[in-house]
């Protein structure tokens, strides 16, 4: 086991199991909004267990100083309702190990799949996973710590950047959304993942086994998640896959009113404005994503003009 910085993880193991022993730890790649470290420990009864230690980034902590405890609460509720998420084991905001809070959860033995053999089957299961999230039974009071998505969009529209990203049609998007916001409520508000895309889905043997990264979870219209997922599926797999995902979601959630989907598509299209060029993408990938984004915006505006 590497000795560098091992002490905090030894303390975490001791907090969870006084007779436990840290075997090894390693930092996980790909974390943007949080620092994620895997640990392997030996429990008091000689069982080897792999866990994830998640420390949220400063932006998330500023938005919600108790985000670790709230994520623990959210994951516990989701697990109870059979949603495929990591099992939360421990949360600590005492400051005794790290200055910032952290959460310990199960290590999901899966991986993201950006090149599925059967795209239609893949997006079908993706849509089912999102539908199950939107079907979670909870009241607003039970997740009062989550932000309201419609209010978040309103705030974003009210505070535009000094320079709009016209390479991603930001001005056009904002004009359309400003003309209709706030949207009338046509769906019952529900729990939202907030960042539902292929990179936050883990698979094993062709099956969805875990939905990860819940720091952007919110409360609001389910079409917010649908619009974001549609753009991400379009970027990853193309127009046909996006259409198949949408059809599948509609089949799983027949009571959802889809009429405002074009506006939520535009909300999704607004997210990468002034950000896309900083994502470290290859030139060919970024060019393809920009082209598909432009098409996505056009189809949303054309559809919204019919409403």
KOLFI-950377 format. One record per residue (C-alpha): residue number from 1; residue in one letter; chain; x, y, z. Coordinates in nm, 2 decimals. Example, Ala and Ser with C-alpha at 12.3 -4.5 7.8 and 13.67 -1.06 7.14 Angstrom:
// KOLFI-950377
<voba->1 kolvex->A nuti->A px->1.23 py->-0.45 pz->0.78>
<voba->2 kolvex->S nuti->A px->1.37 py->-0.11 pz->0.71>
// end
This chain:
// KOLFI-950377
<voba->1 kolvex->X nuti->A px->0.00 py->0.00 pz->0.00>
<voba->2 kolvex->X nuti->A px->0.13 py->0.35 pz->-0.09>
<voba->3 kolvex->X nuti->A px->0.22 py->0.55 pz->0.22>
<voba->4 kolvex->X nuti->A px->0.16 py->0.90 pz->0.08>
<voba->5 kolvex->X nuti->A px->-0.15 py->1.05 pz->0.23>
<voba->6 kolvex->X nuti->A px->-0.27 py->0.72 pz->0.36>
<voba->7 kolvex->X nuti->A px->-0.34 py->0.85 pz->0.71>
<voba->8 kolvex->X nuti->A px->-0.68 py->1.01 pz->0.64>
<voba->9 kolvex->X nuti->A px->-0.81 py->0.69 pz->0.48>
<voba->10 kolvex->X nuti->A px->-0.68 py->0.48 pz->0.78>
<voba->11 kolvex->X nuti->A px->-0.88 py->0.72 pz->1.00>
<voba->12 kolvex->X nuti->A px->-1.19 py->0.67 pz->0.79>
<voba->13 kolvex->X nuti->A px->-1.16 py->0.29 pz->0.81>
<voba->14 kolvex->X nuti->A px->-1.12 py->0.32 pz->1.19>
<voba->15 kolvex->X nuti->A px->-1.43 py->0.54 pz->1.21>
<voba->16 kolvex->X nuti->A px->-1.63 py->0.28 pz->1.02>
<voba->17 kolvex->X nuti->A px->-1.49 py->-0.03 pz->1.19>
<voba->18 kolvex->X nuti->A px->-1.27 py->0.01 pz->1.50>
<voba->19 kolvex->X nuti->A px->-1.10 py->-0.32 pz->1.41>
<voba->20 kolvex->X nuti->A px->-1.08 py->-0.26 pz->1.04>
<voba->21 kolvex->X nuti->A px->-0.76 py->-0.23 pz->0.84>
<voba->22 kolvex->X nuti->A px->-0.69 py->-0.02 pz->0.53>
<voba->23 kolvex->X nuti->A px->-0.53 py->-0.24 pz->0.26>
<voba->24 kolvex->X nuti->A px->-0.49 py->0.01 pz->-0.02>
<voba->25 kolvex->X nuti->A px->-0.64 py->0.33 pz->-0.17>
<voba->26 kolvex->X nuti->A px->-0.63 py->0.48 pz->-0.51>
<voba->27 kolvex->X nuti->A px->-0.76 py->0.80 pz->-0.66>
<voba->28 kolvex->X nuti->A px->-1.02 py->0.77 pz->-0.93>
<voba->29 kolvex->X nuti->A px->-0.99 py->0.94 pz->-1.27>
<voba->30 kolvex->X nuti->A px->-1.26 py->1.16 pz->-1.42>
<voba->31 kolvex->X nuti->A px->-1.37 py->1.35 pz->-1.12>
<voba->32 kolvex->X nuti->A px->-1.46 py->1.71 pz->-1.21>
<voba->33 kolvex->X nuti->A px->-1.69 py->1.84 pz->-0.94>
<voba->34 kolvex->X nuti->A px->-1.56 py->1.61 pz->-0.66>
<voba->35 kolvex->X nuti->A px->-1.25 py->1.42 pz->-0.55>
<voba->36 kolvex->X nuti->A px->-1.32 py->1.05 pz->-0.56>
<voba->37 kolvex->X nuti->A px->-1.09 py->0.79 pz->-0.39>
<voba->38 kolvex->X nuti->A px->-1.14 py->0.42 pz->-0.38>
<voba->39 kolvex->X nuti->A px->-1.03 py->0.23 pz->-0.07>
<voba->40 kolvex->X nuti->A px->-1.00 py->-0.14 pz->0.01>
<voba->41 kolvex->X nuti->A px->-1.03 py->-0.24 pz->0.37>
<voba->42 kolvex->X nuti->A px->-1.04 py->-0.56 pz->0.58>
<voba->43 kolvex->X nuti->A px->-1.33 py->-0.57 pz->0.82>
<voba->44 kolvex->X nuti->A px->-1.33 py->-0.70 pz->1.17>
<voba->45 kolvex->X nuti->A px->-1.45 py->-1.04 pz->1.04>
<voba->46 kolvex->X nuti->A px->-1.18 py->-1.06 pz->0.78>
<voba->47 kolvex->X nuti->A px->-1.39 py->-0.96 pz->0.48>
<voba->48 kolvex->X nuti->A px->-1.23 py->-0.75 pz->0.21>
<voba->49 kolvex->X nuti->A px->-1.45 py->-0.46 pz->0.11>
<voba->50 kolvex->X nuti->A px->-1.41 py->-0.19 pz->-0.16>
<voba->51 kolvex->X nuti->A px->-1.56 py->0.15 pz->-0.10>
<voba->52 kolvex->X nuti->A px->-1.57 py->0.50 pz->-0.25>
<voba->53 kolvex->X nuti->A px->-1.48 py->0.81 pz->-0.05>
<voba->54 kolvex->X nuti->A px->-1.64 py->1.12 pz->-0.22>
<voba->55 kolvex->X nuti->A px->-1.54 py->1.47 pz->-0.13>
<voba->56 kolvex->X nuti->A px->-1.75 py->1.74 pz->-0.30>
<voba->57 kolvex->X nuti->A px->-1.58 py->2.03 pz->-0.47>
<voba->58 kolvex->X nuti->A px->-1.59 py->2.39 pz->-0.34>
<voba->59 kolvex->X nuti->A px->-1.86 py->2.50 pz->-0.58>
<voba->60 kolvex->X nuti->A px->-2.10 py->2.23 pz->-0.46>
<voba->61 kolvex->X nuti->A px->-2.01 py->2.30 pz->-0.09>
<voba->62 kolvex->X nuti->A px->-2.08 py->2.68 pz->-0.14>
<voba->63 kolvex->X nuti->A px->-2.42 py->2.60 pz->-0.29>
<voba->64 kolvex->X nuti->A px->-2.50 py->2.35 pz->-0.01>
<voba->65 kolvex->X nuti->A px->-2.26 py->2.34 pz->0.29>
<voba->66 kolvex->X nuti->A px->-2.43 py->2.01 pz->0.40>
<voba->67 kolvex->X nuti->A px->-2.42 py->1.85 pz->0.06>
<voba->68 kolvex->X nuti->A px->-2.24 py->1.53 pz->0.18>
<voba->69 kolvex->X nuti->A px->-2.51 py->1.46 pz->0.45>
<voba->70 kolvex->X nuti->A px->-2.79 py->1.55 pz->0.20>
<voba->71 kolvex->X nuti->A px->-2.64 py->1.31 pz->-0.06>
<voba->72 kolvex->X nuti->A px->-2.63 py->1.04 pz->0.20>
<voba->73 kolvex->X nuti->A px->-2.99 py->1.10 pz->0.28>
<voba->74 kolvex->X nuti->A px->-3.09 py->1.10 pz->-0.09>
<voba->75 kolvex->X nuti->A px->-2.90 py->0.78 pz->-0.17>
<voba->76 kolvex->X nuti->A px->-3.06 py->0.61 pz->0.13>
<voba->77 kolvex->X nuti->A px->-3.40 py->0.70 pz->0.01>
<voba->78 kolvex->X nuti->A px->-3.33 py->0.59 pz->-0.35>
<voba->79 kolvex->X nuti->A px->-3.19 py->0.26 pz->-0.23>
<voba->80 kolvex->X nuti->A px->-3.50 py->0.19 pz->-0.03>
<voba->81 kolvex->X nuti->A px->-3.71 py->0.24 pz->-0.35>
<voba->82 kolvex->X nuti->A px->-3.49 py->0.01 pz->-0.56>
<voba->83 kolvex->X nuti->A px->-3.31 py->0.27 pz->-0.76>
<voba->84 kolvex->X nuti->A px->-2.97 py->0.15 pz->-0.89>
<voba->85 kolvex->X nuti->A px->-2.74 py->0.37 pz->-0.69>
<voba->86 kolvex->X nuti->A px->-2.44 py->0.31 pz->-0.47>
<voba->87 kolvex->X nuti->A px->-2.52 py->0.21 pz->-0.11>
<voba->88 kolvex->X nuti->A px->-2.42 py->0.49 pz->0.13>
<voba->89 kolvex->X nuti->A px->-2.23 py->0.36 pz->0.44>
<voba->90 kolvex->X nuti->A px->-2.10 py->0.66 pz->0.62>
<voba->91 kolvex->X nuti->A px->-2.10 py->1.04 pz->0.62>
<voba->92 kolvex->X nuti->A px->-1.87 py->1.26 pz->0.82>
<voba->93 kolvex->X nuti->A px->-1.89 py->1.64 pz->0.85>
<voba->94 kolvex->X nuti->A px->-1.69 py->1.66 pz->1.18>
<voba->95 kolvex->X nuti->A px->-1.38 py->1.80 pz->1.02>
<voba->96 kolvex->X nuti->A px->-1.17 py->1.54 pz->1.20>
<voba->97 kolvex->X nuti->A px->-1.04 py->1.37 pz->0.89>
<voba->98 kolvex->X nuti->A px->-1.07 py->1.63 pz->0.62>
<voba->99 kolvex->X nuti->A px->-1.16 py->1.99 pz->0.66>
<voba->100 kolvex->X nuti->A px->-1.45 py->1.94 pz->0.42>
<voba->101 kolvex->X nuti->A px->-1.73 py->1.67 pz->0.46>
<voba->102 kolvex->X nuti->A px->-1.71 py->1.34 pz->0.28>
<voba->103 kolvex->X nuti->A px->-1.94 py->1.04 pz->0.21>
<voba->104 kolvex->X nuti->A px->-1.84 py->0.68 pz->0.20>
<voba->105 kolvex->X nuti->A px->-2.04 py->0.45 pz->-0.04>
<voba->106 kolvex->X nuti->A px->-2.02 py->0.11 pz->-0.20>
<voba->107 kolvex->X nuti->A px->-1.79 py->0.06 pz->-0.49>
<voba->108 kolvex->X nuti->A px->-2.00 py->-0.03 pz->-0.80>
<voba->109 kolvex->X nuti->A px->-1.83 py->-0.30 pz->-1.01>
<voba->110 kolvex->X nuti->A px->-1.92 py->-0.16 pz->-1.34>
<voba->111 kolvex->X nuti->A px->-1.80 py->0.09 pz->-1.61>
<voba->112 kolvex->X nuti->A px->-1.94 py->0.35 pz->-1.84>
<voba->113 kolvex->X nuti->A px->-2.02 py->0.23 pz->-2.19>
<voba->114 kolvex->X nuti->A px->-1.97 py->0.48 pz->-2.46>
<voba->115 kolvex->X nuti->A px->-1.97 py->0.23 pz->-2.74>
<voba->116 kolvex->X nuti->A px->-2.26 py->-0.01 pz->-2.69>
<voba->117 kolvex->X nuti->A px->-2.30 py->-0.30 pz->-2.93>
<voba->118 kolvex->X nuti->A px->-2.67 py->-0.26 pz->-2.95>
<voba->119 kolvex->X nuti->A px->-2.75 py->0.12 pz->-2.93>
<voba->120 kolvex->X nuti->A px->-3.13 py->0.07 pz->-2.93>
<voba->121 kolvex->X nuti->A px->-3.12 py->-0.17 pz->-2.63>
<voba->122 kolvex->X nuti->A px->-2.88 py->0.07 pz->-2.46>
<voba->123 kolvex->X nuti->A px->-3.10 py->0.38 pz->-2.49>
<voba->124 kolvex->X nuti->A px->-3.40 py->0.17 pz->-2.40>
<voba->125 kolvex->X nuti->A px->-3.24 py->0.08 pz->-2.06>
<voba->126 kolvex->X nuti->A px->-3.12 py->0.44 pz->-2.02>
<voba->127 kolvex->X nuti->A px->-3.47 py->0.56 pz->-2.06>
<voba->128 kolvex->X nuti->A px->-3.60 py->0.31 pz->-1.82>
<voba->129 kolvex->X nuti->A px->-3.34 py->0.42 pz->-1.56>
<voba->130 kolvex->X nuti->A px->-3.45 py->0.78 pz->-1.60>
<voba->131 kolvex->X nuti->A px->-3.82 py->0.69 pz->-1.58>
<voba->132 kolvex->X nuti->A px->-3.76 py->0.50 pz->-1.25>
<voba->133 kolvex->X nuti->A px->-3.59 py->0.81 pz->-1.10>
<voba->134 kolvex->X nuti->A px->-3.89 py->1.02 pz->-1.20>
<voba->135 kolvex->X nuti->A px->-4.12 py->0.76 pz->-1.05>
<voba->136 kolvex->X nuti->A px->-3.96 py->0.78 pz->-0.70>
<voba->137 kolvex->X nuti->A px->-4.23 py->0.84 pz->-0.44>
<voba->138 kolvex->X nuti->A px->-4.13 py->1.13 pz->-0.22>
<voba->139 kolvex->X nuti->A px->-4.27 py->1.47 pz->-0.12>
<voba->140 kolvex->X nuti->A px->-4.10 py->1.81 pz->-0.16>
<voba->141 kolvex->X nuti->A px->-4.06 py->1.82 pz->0.22>
<voba->142 kolvex->X nuti->A px->-3.86 py->1.50 pz->0.22>
<voba->143 kolvex->X nuti->A px->-3.61 py->1.65 pz->-0.02>
<voba->144 kolvex->X nuti->A px->-3.64 py->2.02 pz->0.08>
<voba->145 kolvex->X nuti->A px->-3.26 py->2.05 pz->0.06>
<voba->146 kolvex->X nuti->A px->-3.28 py->2.02 pz->-0.32>
<voba->147 kolvex->X nuti->A px->-3.30 py->2.33 pz->-0.54>
<voba->148 kolvex->X nuti->A px->-3.59 py->2.40 pz->-0.76>
<voba->149 kolvex->X nuti->A px->-3.50 py->2.35 pz->-1.13>
<voba->150 kolvex->X nuti->A px->-3.74 py->2.61 pz->-1.27>
<voba->151 kolvex->X nuti->A px->-3.61 py->2.87 pz->-1.03>
<voba->152 kolvex->X nuti->A px->-3.25 py->2.78 pz->-1.13>
<voba->153 kolvex->X nuti->A px->-3.33 py->2.84 pz->-1.50>
<voba->154 kolvex->X nuti->A px->-3.50 py->3.17 pz->-1.41>
<voba->155 kolvex->X nuti->A px->-3.19 py->3.28 pz->-1.23>
<voba->156 kolvex->X nuti->A px->-2.97 py->3.19 pz->-1.52>
<voba->157 kolvex->X nuti->A px->-3.19 py->3.38 pz->-1.76>
<voba->158 kolvex->X nuti->A px->-3.19 py->3.69 pz->-1.54>
<voba->159 kolvex->X nuti->A px->-2.81 py->3.69 pz->-1.51>
<voba->160 kolvex->X nuti->A px->-2.66 py->3.65 pz->-1.86>
<voba->161 kolvex->X nuti->A px->-2.29 py->3.67 pz->-1.91>
<voba->162 kolvex->X nuti->A px->-2.12 py->3.98 pz->-2.03>
<voba->163 kolvex->X nuti->A px->-2.04 py->3.81 pz->-2.36>
<voba->164 kolvex->X nuti->A px->-2.29 py->3.56 pz->-2.50>
<voba->165 kolvex->X nuti->A px->-2.16 py->3.24 pz->-2.67>
<voba->166 kolvex->X nuti->A px->-2.30 py->3.29 pz->-3.02>
<voba->167 kolvex->X nuti->A px->-2.11 py->2.99 pz->-3.15>
<voba->168 kolvex->X nuti->A px->-2.37 py->2.79 pz->-2.95>
<voba->169 kolvex->X nuti->A px->-2.66 py->3.02 pz->-3.03>
<voba->170 kolvex->X nuti->A px->-2.68 py->3.14 pz->-2.68>
<voba->171 kolvex->X nuti->A px->-2.85 py->3.47 pz->-2.77>
<voba->172 kolvex->X nuti->A px->-3.13 py->3.29 pz->-2.97>
<voba->173 kolvex->X nuti->A px->-3.18 py->3.04 pz->-2.69>
<voba->174 kolvex->X nuti->A px->-3.21 py->3.31 pz->-2.43>
<voba->175 kolvex->X nuti->A px->-3.45 py->3.51 pz->-2.63>
<voba->176 kolvex->X nuti->A px->-3.69 py->3.22 pz->-2.68>
<voba->177 kolvex->X nuti->A px->-3.67 py->3.11 pz->-2.32>
<voba->178 kolvex->X nuti->A px->-3.72 py->3.46 pz->-2.19>
<voba->179 kolvex->X nuti->A px->-4.03 py->3.49 pz->-2.39>
<voba->180 kolvex->X nuti->A px->-4.20 py->3.20 pz->-2.21>
<voba->181 kolvex->X nuti->A px->-4.04 py->3.18 pz->-1.87>
<voba->182 kolvex->X nuti->A px->-4.17 py->3.08 pz->-1.62>
<voba->183 kolvex->X nuti->A px->-4.33 py->2.79 pz->-1.80>
<voba->184 kolvex->X nuti->A px->-4.68 py->2.69 pz->-1.70>
<voba->185 kolvex->X nuti->A px->-4.69 py->2.36 pz->-1.50>
<voba->186 kolvex->X nuti->A px->-4.81 py->2.07 pz->-1.71>
<voba->187 kolvex->X nuti->A px->-4.64 py->1.79 pz->-1.51>
<voba->188 kolvex->X nuti->A px->-4.62 py->1.70 pz->-1.15>
<voba->189 kolvex->X nuti->A px->-4.28 py->1.81 pz->-1.01>
<voba->190 kolvex->X nuti->A px->-4.06 py->1.52 pz->-0.91>
<voba->191 kolvex->X nuti->A px->-3.70 py->1.42 pz->-0.81>
<voba->192 kolvex->X nuti->A px->-3.45 py->1.50 pz->-1.09>
<voba->193 kolvex->X nuti->A px->-3.10 py->1.36 pz->-1.13>
<voba->194 kolvex->X nuti->A px->-2.99 py->1.69 pz->-1.27>
<voba->195 kolvex->X nuti->A px->-2.70 py->1.55 pz->-1.49>
<voba->196 kolvex->X nuti->A px->-2.83 py->1.23 pz->-1.65>
<voba->197 kolvex->X nuti->A px->-2.59 py->1.14 pz->-1.93>
<voba->198 kolvex->X nuti->A px->-2.40 py->0.82 pz->-2.04>
<voba->199 kolvex->X nuti->A px->-2.09 py->0.92 pz->-1.83>
<voba->200 kolvex->X nuti->A px->-2.30 py->0.90 pz->-1.51>
<voba->201 kolvex->X nuti->A px->-2.42 py->0.55 pz->-1.58>
<voba->202 kolvex->X nuti->A px->-2.24 py->0.23 pz->-1.49>
<voba->203 kolvex->X nuti->A px->-2.30 py->-0.10 pz->-1.68>
<voba->204 kolvex->X nuti->A px->-2.20 py->-0.46 pz->-1.63>
<voba->205 kolvex->X nuti->A px->-2.28 py->-0.75 pz->-1.87>
<voba->206 kolvex->X nuti->A px->-2.50 py->-0.52 pz->-2.07>
<voba->207 kolvex->X nuti->A px->-2.72 py->-0.42 pz->-1.77>
<voba->208 kolvex->X nuti->A px->-2.74 py->-0.08 pz->-1.60>
<voba->209 kolvex->X nuti->A px->-2.61 py->-0.13 pz->-1.24>
<voba->210 kolvex->X nuti->A px->-2.56 py->0.21 pz->-1.10>
<voba->211 kolvex->X nuti->A px->-2.65 py->0.58 pz->-1.16>
<voba->212 kolvex->X nuti->A px->-2.38 py->0.79 pz->-1.01>
<voba->213 kolvex->X nuti->A px->-2.29 py->1.16 pz->-0.93>
<voba->214 kolvex->X nuti->A px->-2.61 py->1.30 pz->-0.77>
<voba->215 kolvex->X nuti->A px->-2.46 py->1.64 pz->-0.66>
<voba->216 kolvex->X nuti->A px->-2.68 py->1.82 pz->-0.92>
<voba->217 kolvex->X nuti->A px->-3.01 py->1.65 pz->-0.81>
<voba->218 kolvex->X nuti->A px->-3.30 py->1.89 pz->-0.80>
<voba->219 kolvex->X nuti->A px->-3.68 py->1.92 pz->-0.78>
<voba->220 kolvex->X nuti->A px->-3.89 py->2.01 pz->-1.08>
<voba->221 kolvex->X nuti->A px->-4.04 py->1.91 pz->-1.42>
<voba->222 kolvex->X nuti->A px->-3.92 py->1.57 pz->-1.54>
<voba->223 kolvex->X nuti->A px->-3.87 py->1.71 pz->-1.88>
<voba->224 kolvex->X nuti->A px->-3.56 py->1.90 pz->-1.75>
<voba->225 kolvex->X nuti->A px->-3.38 py->1.56 pz->-1.72>
<voba->226 kolvex->X nuti->A px->-3.53 py->1.44 pz->-2.05>
<voba->227 kolvex->X nuti->A px->-3.40 py->1.74 pz->-2.24>
<voba->228 kolvex->X nuti->A px->-3.05 py->1.71 pz->-2.10>
<voba->229 kolvex->X nuti->A px->-3.04 py->1.33 pz->-2.17>
<voba->230 kolvex->X nuti->A px->-3.16 py->1.39 pz->-2.52>
<voba->231 kolvex->X nuti->A px->-2.87 py->1.63 pz->-2.60>
<voba->232 kolvex->X nuti->A px->-2.62 py->1.39 pz->-2.44>
<voba->233 kolvex->X nuti->A px->-2.75 py->1.09 pz->-2.63>
<voba->234 kolvex->X nuti->A px->-2.75 py->1.30 pz->-2.95>
<voba->235 kolvex->X nuti->A px->-2.38 py->1.39 pz->-2.89>
<voba->236 kolvex->X nuti->A px->-2.28 py->1.04 pz->-2.80>
<voba->237 kolvex->X nuti->A px->-2.48 py->0.83 pz->-3.05>
<voba->238 kolvex->X nuti->A px->-2.66 py->1.05 pz->-3.30>
<voba->239 kolvex->X nuti->A px->-3.01 py->1.15 pz->-3.41>
<voba->240 kolvex->X nuti->A px->-3.17 py->0.80 pz->-3.43>
<voba->241 kolvex->X nuti->A px->-3.05 py->0.71 pz->-3.08>
<voba->242 kolvex->X nuti->A px->-3.19 py->1.03 pz->-2.94>
<voba->243 kolvex->X nuti->A px->-3.53 py->0.97 pz->-3.11>
<voba->244 kolvex->X nuti->A px->-3.53 py->0.61 pz->-2.98>
<voba->245 kolvex->X nuti->A px->-3.45 py->0.73 pz->-2.63>
<voba->246 kolvex->X nuti->A px->-3.74 py->0.98 pz->-2.64>
<voba->247 kolvex->X nuti->A px->-3.99 py->0.72 pz->-2.77>
<voba->248 kolvex->X nuti->A px->-3.88 py->0.47 pz->-2.50>
<voba->249 kolvex->X nuti->A px->-3.91 py->0.73 pz->-2.22>
<voba->250 kolvex->X nuti->A px->-4.26 py->0.83 pz->-2.34>
<voba->251 kolvex->X nuti->A px->-4.36 py->0.47 pz->-2.34>
<voba->252 kolvex->X nuti->A px->-4.23 py->0.42 pz->-1.98>
<voba->253 kolvex->X nuti->A px->-4.39 py->0.74 pz->-1.86>
<voba->254 kolvex->X nuti->A px->-4.72 py->0.77 pz->-2.05>
<voba->255 kolvex->X nuti->A px->-4.87 py->1.03 pz->-1.82>
<voba->256 kolvex->X nuti->A px->-4.59 py->1.28 pz->-1.88>
<voba->257 kolvex->X nuti->A px->-4.71 py->1.58 pz->-2.09>
<voba->258 kolvex->X nuti->A px->-4.43 py->1.63 pz->-2.35>
<voba->259 kolvex->X nuti->A px->-4.56 py->1.95 pz->-2.50>
<voba->260 kolvex->X nuti->A px->-4.30 py->2.17 pz->-2.33>
<voba->261 kolvex->X nuti->A px->-4.01 py->1.95 pz->-2.43>
<voba->262 kolvex->X nuti->A px->-3.87 py->2.20 pz->-2.69>
<voba->263 kolvex->X nuti->A px->-3.82 py->2.45 pz->-2.41>
<voba->264 kolvex->X nuti->A px->-3.65 py->2.21 pz->-2.19>
<voba->265 kolvex->X nuti->A px->-3.43 py->2.11 pz->-2.49>
<voba->266 kolvex->X nuti->A px->-3.33 py->2.47 pz->-2.51>
<voba->267 kolvex->X nuti->A px->-3.25 py->2.48 pz->-2.14>
<voba->268 kolvex->X nuti->A px->-3.02 py->2.18 pz->-2.19>
<voba->269 kolvex->X nuti->A px->-2.87 py->2.35 pz->-2.50>
<voba->270 kolvex->X nuti->A px->-2.79 py->2.65 pz->-2.28>
<voba->271 kolvex->X nuti->A px->-2.58 py->2.45 pz->-2.03>
<voba->272 kolvex->X nuti->A px->-2.26 py->2.42 pz->-2.25>
<voba->273 kolvex->X nuti->A px->-2.26 py->2.78 pz->-2.36>
<voba->274 kolvex->X nuti->A px->-1.91 py->2.93 pz->-2.29>
<voba->275 kolvex->X nuti->A px->-1.81 py->2.59 pz->-2.15>
<voba->276 kolvex->X nuti->A px->-1.78 py->2.35 pz->-2.44>
<voba->277 kolvex->X nuti->A px->-1.44 py->2.47 pz->-2.56>
<voba->278 kolvex->X nuti->A px->-1.30 py->2.42 pz->-2.21>
<voba->279 kolvex->X nuti->A px->-1.40 py->2.05 pz->-2.18>
<voba->280 kolvex->X nuti->A px->-1.07 py->1.92 pz->-2.32>
<voba->281 kolvex->X nuti->A px->-1.23 py->1.76 pz->-2.62>
<voba->282 kolvex->X nuti->A px->-1.04 py->1.65 pz->-2.93>
<voba->283 kolvex->X nuti->A px->-1.09 py->1.88 pz->-3.23>
<voba->284 kolvex->X nuti->A px->-1.29 py->1.63 pz->-3.43>
<voba->285 kolvex->X nuti->A px->-1.51 py->1.55 pz->-3.13>
<voba->286 kolvex->X nuti->A px->-1.58 py->1.91 pz->-3.05>
<voba->287 kolvex->X nuti->A px->-1.66 py->1.99 pz->-3.41>
<voba->288 kolvex->X nuti->A px->-1.91 py->1.70 pz->-3.42>
<voba->289 kolvex->X nuti->A px->-2.07 py->1.81 pz->-3.09>
<voba->290 kolvex->X nuti->A px->-2.11 py->2.17 pz->-3.21>
<voba->291 kolvex->X nuti->A px->-2.27 py->2.05 pz->-3.53>
<voba->292 kolvex->X nuti->A px->-2.52 py->1.83 pz->-3.34>
<voba->293 kolvex->X nuti->A px->-2.58 py->2.11 pz->-3.09>
<voba->294 kolvex->X nuti->A px->-2.68 py->2.35 pz->-3.37>
<voba->295 kolvex->X nuti->A px->-2.92 py->2.09 pz->-3.51>
<voba->296 kolvex->X nuti->A px->-3.06 py->2.03 pz->-3.16>
<voba->297 kolvex->X nuti->A px->-3.13 py->2.40 pz->-3.11>
<voba->298 kolvex->X nuti->A px->-3.29 py->2.44 pz->-3.45>
<voba->299 kolvex->X nuti->A px->-3.53 py->2.15 pz->-3.40>
<voba->300 kolvex->X nuti->A px->-3.63 py->2.28 pz->-3.06>
<voba->301 kolvex->X nuti->A px->-3.70 py->2.63 pz->-3.19>
<voba->302 kolvex->X nuti->A px->-3.90 py->2.50 pz->-3.48>
<voba->303 kolvex->X nuti->A px->-4.10 py->2.28 pz->-3.25>
<voba->304 kolvex->X nuti->A px->-4.15 py->2.56 pz->-3.00>
<voba->305 kolvex->X nuti->A px->-4.29 py->2.79 pz->-3.27>
<voba->306 kolvex->X nuti->A px->-4.58 py->2.54 pz->-3.31>
<voba->307 kolvex->X nuti->A px->-4.68 py->2.55 pz->-2.95>
// end
